[in-house]
Amino acid sequence: MKEEEDEEDKDELNNKNQKEEDEKEEEVEEEEEEEEEEKEEKEENKIGGDTREINGKGDVK
């Protein structure tokens, strides 16, 4: 009985840790996508002759 409970607790902990790890990985991927989009947007602005940059708050510098 005790071993079964320990095994269930261990599985629950592993599942929780895996879920947290997946969420962190997803956040990193989203941040990388946002950075890539910003980079592309800046490049498009350069091509169009508009060299303004936008800071992290969405304000034009």
Contacts in CASP RR format, 6 or more apart in sequence:
PFRMAT RR
TARGET T0000
AUTHOR 0000-0000-0000
METHOD contacts of the structure
MODEL  1
MKEEEDEEDKDELNNKNQKEEDEKEEEVEEEEEEEEEEKEEKEENKIGGD
TREINGKGDVK
38 54 0 8 1.000
41 54 0 8 1.000
42 53 0 8 1.000
45 51 0 8 1.000
45 52 0 8 1.000
45 53 0 8 1.000
52 60 0 8 1.000
52 61 0 8 1.000
53 60 0 8 1.000
53 61 0 8 1.000
54 60 0 8 1.000
54 61 0 8 1.000
55 61 0 8 1.000
END
